[in-house]
Amino acid sequence: MTGLINVVGAAVVDSLDAPARLLVARRTAPPQFAGMWEFPGGKVEEGESAEAALHRELAEELGVTVRLGAELESGEAAGWPLNERAAMRVWLAELAEGTPRALEDHDELRWVSLLDDEEALGLAWIPADFPIVRALLERVTALA
C-alpha cells in the first residue's frame, strides 16, 4: 500500500517485567470515536522514527516519558490495520517520568486490570484497537 499513514501507540503498563495494569485513554474526537477507549499515540511525522514519534505523542497527550519495551507484533510489517489508509505499530511501555494526565485528545485516563480479561474487554474500544487488546491480554497471560 503506497501512502499508508503510519501510526504508533503505546500499551502503557504498570511494569514491563510483570504487567498487571494497562493505562487506557478515552477519545474526545472525532465524533464517531468520542467516548471510546484507545491506546495513546498518534501519527508518525515525516523523517521521524516510529519510536521517536511515540515518545513525542505520549509527552503531548499524557505529559509523560516512558521506557519502551517489546513491540506487540501484528504479523504485518506495517502494523495493526486501523482502516484502509492507516496502520498502527504498538509497543509495551512503562512510565519513566511524570503522572499521566489527559492533556490532548482525551477526557479520561484509567488503569484497567490485565489479569481480569473482562475488565479490559468490557470497555467500549475503538473497533480497530480491540484485536490489539486481545493480543496484549494473550501476551500477559503467556508471561504469567
N, C-alpha and C positions, 0 to 999 in steps of 0.2 A: 504494500500500500504506500503510495507516494503521498507525501504531505500529511502523514499521520501526526496528530497532536500528541506530544509526549507529556504525560502527567506523572507526578510522583506522589506517593502517600506514605504515611507512617503509621504503623501499628505500635503506638506508644504504650509500652507495658511497664509494670512496676519493677521488673527485674529481667534482664536478658538471660540470666542463668536459670531462673525458675519463675517464669511469668505466671502470675495468678490473676492479675487485673489488667484491663485494657482501657485506655482513655479514648472516649468517643466524643464526637462533636456534632451538634445539631445545626443544620444549614438554615440560613435565613433567606437565601435566594439561590437560583431563580425560582419563580413561583411553583413550578412543578416539583421542586425538591425541598421547598421550605418546610421545616418541621421534621425532615427526615435526617437520619444519622449517617455519618460517614467517617472515613479515616481522614485526618487533617492532611493537607498538602496542596499541590497546585501544579500549574504548568511550568515546564522547563523552558527557560528563555534561550534564545539563540546564543550559541557559544558557551552555554553553561552546562556543566556536568549534571547528571541526574542527582548525585549525592549533594552537590553544592546547592541545587535548586531546592532540595528537601530541607536542608538546613535553613535556607533563606525563608522558605514558606512557613516553617514552624516558628521562626523568630517573628515573622509578620503576623501570623494568625493567632499564635498562642503566647508569644513573648518568652520562649524558652530556647535553650540549646540542648542538644541530645547527643548521645553516643549511638551510632548506628550499629546494628547487629546484622544478621544474615538477611538477605533478600528472601521474600516469600514468593517463591517461583510459581509462575502460572503455567509453564510448559510452552509459552510463546515468547519469542525473542523480544517482542515489543512490550510484553507485559499482559496484564489483565484487560480484556476488551471492555471499554466503557460504552462505546457506541461505534457506528461505522467509521467515525473520524478520529477517535481518540483511544489510547490505551494507557494504563497506569501500572507502573512498577511500584511495589510496596516493600518497605524494609521494616524489620523489627527495630525499635528504638527505645532507649531508656533515658529518662530525664538526667541531664548533667547539671544544668543551672536554670533557676527560675521556677516560679509557680505558674502552671498553665492558667491562662485567662482567655476568655472569648473576646479577642480584640477585633477580628475581621471575619466576616462571612458566617459567623456562628452566633447563636444566642444562648447556648448552654453547652457545658462540658460535663461529662460524667464518667466516673470509673465504674466499669462493669466486670463481673467475675468471668474469668476464662475457665474456671473449674466447674461452673454450672452452665452448661450449654444453653439452657432455657433463658437465662438472663440476657446473654448476648444475642441469641437468635430471636428473642421476643421483641426487640426494638424494631421500629419502622425504618429499616435501612434503605438508602438509595439502592434501587434494584441491582445496579452493576457492582455494588460493594458486597452484596450478600454472599456470592461464591467465595469472596476473599475471606469473609468472616468464617465461613465453614472450613476453609483451608487452614486458617490460623488456629481454630479450635482443634483440628486434627493434629497439627504440629505440636500444640501444647500437650495434648493427650499422649503423643509419642514421646515427648520429653519427660513426662511424669514417671 
